[in-house]
Structures are given as structure tokens and as C-alpha cells.
Amino acid sequence: MPFEFANWRRVTGDSLVVKGPVLLYGIEYNGNANGPLATVYEGLDAVSGKVLCSLAALKDVDNNKRFNPPLFCDRGIYIDAGGDLDEALFSYRTIDSDPFDLESPG
């Protein structure tokens, strides 16, 4: 279940989940095979993005990754899904700037 204060998006394959600065709170996912399912990137695609995490699972089991504190993704979130990913549900919040930048006035 996504956080009540967050946006959420369900994906079933390779996808630009969201574009622009966001805080990523978590990912719920499942697959139809054991092992690696997908790679999640901070960025607009798998080529120019930085790896945030890899998703691996047991077959037909609901899995989740939670980030506390949330992960700041400056350019957005992209998922490169393998063929065994059934779905992934991303919980995130769009923001205007880097909340962890101590240099800029708040």
C-alpha cells in the first residue's frame, strides 16, 4: 500500500516512472520467477542514470523496499525491468529542489 501523502505509480515493464526531482519512499514488487527482476535508476533512462537498487524476489511473493530517509532523485526514476517482473508500485513525492542541500536558503 503506498504512503497516503505520496504519489504512486504502478509499472509492469521498462518505464520512466517520474521525471524531475522526487523523494522515493519505497517500492512494492513481485515476479513470476525466483531471482533478479529489475534495476531501478535515478535518471531518465538506464544509459545515463545512476543505479539506485536492484529488485530480486521469490516467485509469487510480495516484496518491498523501503527507504528511510527517502532517496532523493534529482532527475527522476527509471526502471529497467526483466521479463519476470509482474509489477512494481513506486511511492514517491515530487519536490521543487534538493531537500538535503544545506547551502541553499530554506
Buried (B, 14 or more C-beta within 10 A) or exposed (E): EBBEEBBBBEBEEBBBBBEEBBBBBBBBBBBEBEEBBBBBBBBBEBEEBEEBBEBBBEEEEEBBBEBEEBBBBEBBBBBBBBEBBBEBBBBBBEBEEEEEEEEEEE
